[in-house]
């Protein structure tokens, strides 16, 4: 399950969540942390939009939607990892059990790849909004827009590591190839946005 005990990760206090994150349990891990980074970025984008006067309703709405999606992905990433662990613990005494176990591992590993890829997709949208706020939002909140961008970058790159670590365990070559292609495409835009936002923020604040 995606819970720690009987509670969703996103229902915990910050102290509880960071405590579980730093525990001996392998989940939640980097994927859920990346999702949270993206959600924090979305929240900052929303704050800057609120502070930027009229005409920001669309940005506010988008940022809220992205924040909610990323918080859901915080839970789903840990759930996906736990499904992988369950699959590996399946019995393998007979040929039929071995076959079912292999299939379960493949299905769970694919899910554990798809979820962080979705974290990347959604966090990239946060990053695009952060750029909009950095260039066109309230100048007094420029540093906040910059931090939103950094959090979006961290979310994208962190989630990409979780995608990459799972790909070698997958047998579906077409899926692996397409995922790698999409990964490169996403990271290319992340790099460009990071540079654009960073240069603008540093130049404006110096």
N, C-alpha and C positions, 0 to 999 in steps of 0.2 A: 504494500500500500504506500501511498505518498505521505502518510502521516508519520510523525514521530510520536509514538504512543498513540493517543486517541485524537491528536490535533493536527490540523494542517500546518505546514511550516509557516504559511502566511498569517496564521492566527496567533502566532507566538509574539512575545515582546522582542525587541531588538536584542536584549540581554539573553533571552532564551534561545533565539535563533543563532546568534553568534556562538553561544555555548555548545549547541548541537553541532554546528559547523566545525568547531574545533575539537570535537570529541573523537574517540577512537573509531567510531562508525564511519565507513567510507561514503555514506550518503546521509545528508546532503553534502555535495562537493562542489567542484568548480562550475558545473553546469547551472546549478541552482543559484550559486553566487553570481554568475554572469547574468542570469535572468533578473536578479535583484538589482544589479548595477544598471541594467537597462531601464527598470521600473523607476529607479531613483532619477535617472536622466530624464525620463518622461515627466516626472513630477516637477523637476526644475524648469523644464520647458514650459509647463503649464503655469508655473509661478511667474516666470518672466512675461508670458503672454498676458496674464492678469494685470501685471504692472505696466503694460504697454498701451493702455487706453483702449478706446473703441476700435472695432474692426478686427479684433483678434479672436472672435468667437469660434471660428473654424479651427484655429490652432489649439485653442483650449479644449475643444471637443476631441480633436485627434489625439492630443497628448493624453487625455483621460482614457480614451479607448486603448491606446498603446500600453499605458501603465497597467490597466486591468488585464490585458492579454499577457503581459510579461509576468505579473504576479501569479497568474494561473500556470504559466510555464515553469515558475520556480517549483511548484508542487509536482508538475508533470515530469520534470527532469529527474527528480528523486524517485518518483514512481517507476519511471522507465528503467533506471539503474537497478532498482529492487527487483523488477521483473527478470532482468538478466541473471541476478543472483539466484532467484527461484528456479530458473531454467537449468542452471548449472547443477543444482542440487537434486534434480530429477533422477529417478533410478535408471540404471543402465546394465541390469543383469542379463536381459534378453536382447535379441536382435531388434525386436519390436520396440522395446523400451529405449534402446540406443537411437533408433530412428526418430521416435517421438521427441527424445531429448535434443537431438540435433536440430530438428525443426523448430522446437521451442526456443533454443538458443539463437537461431537465425532470426526468428520473428522479434525476439526481445532486443537483440543487438541492432536490428534495423530501426526499431522504435527509439532506442537510445541514441541513434544517429539522427533521426528525423527531428526529434524534439530540440536539440541544440541548434540544428540548422534553422528551425523556426525562430528560436531566440535570436539568431543572427538577422534573419529577415525583418523581424519586428524592431529590433534595436537599431537597424539601419534606418528605419523610418523615423525613429527618435532622433538619430543623428542628423537627418535631413531637416527636421524641425528645429534642432539646435542651431543649425546654420542659419535658418531663416530668422531666428530670434537674435542671433549674434549680429547679423547685419541690419536687421530692421526693427528689433525690439528696443525696449527702454535702455538707453545708454548707461543709466545708473545701475542696471542689472546685467551689464555685459559680462562681468566675471562669472555670474551664475549661468549664463548661456554657455560660456566657455567650459564650465565644469560639467554641464549637461552633455556637451560634446565629448568630453573626456570619458564620462561614464558610458556613453553610447559606444565609443571606440573599445573600451575595456570589455563591454558586454559582447560585442561582435568578435573580437579576437579571442576572448576566453571561451566562448561557445564554439569557435572554430577548432580549438584544441580538442574539445569533446567529440566533435565530428571526426576529426582525424584519427583519434585513438581507437575508434570503433570500426573504421573502414577495413582494416586488415582482417578482421574476423568475419567479414561478409563474403558469401560465395557468389552473390548476384553481381557479375562483372558489369553489366549494363547500369545497374543502380549505382555501383561504386564510381564508375566513370562519369556519370551524369552529376553525381554529388560533388566530385572533385571539380568538375567544370563550374558548377554553381558556386562552390566555395571560392574559387579564384575570382569569379565575377563579383561576388559580394565584397571580398577583401580589397579588390581594386578600388571600388567606390569608397570603402571605408578609409583607405589610405588617402585618397584625394580629398575627402571631406575633412579628415583630421588636419591635413596640411592647410586647407583653406581657412577653416575655423581658427586654428592655432595661430596662423600668421596674422589674421585680422585682429584677434583678441590681443595678442602681444603688441602689435603695432599701435593699437588704440589705447592700450593701458600704459604704454611706456612714455 
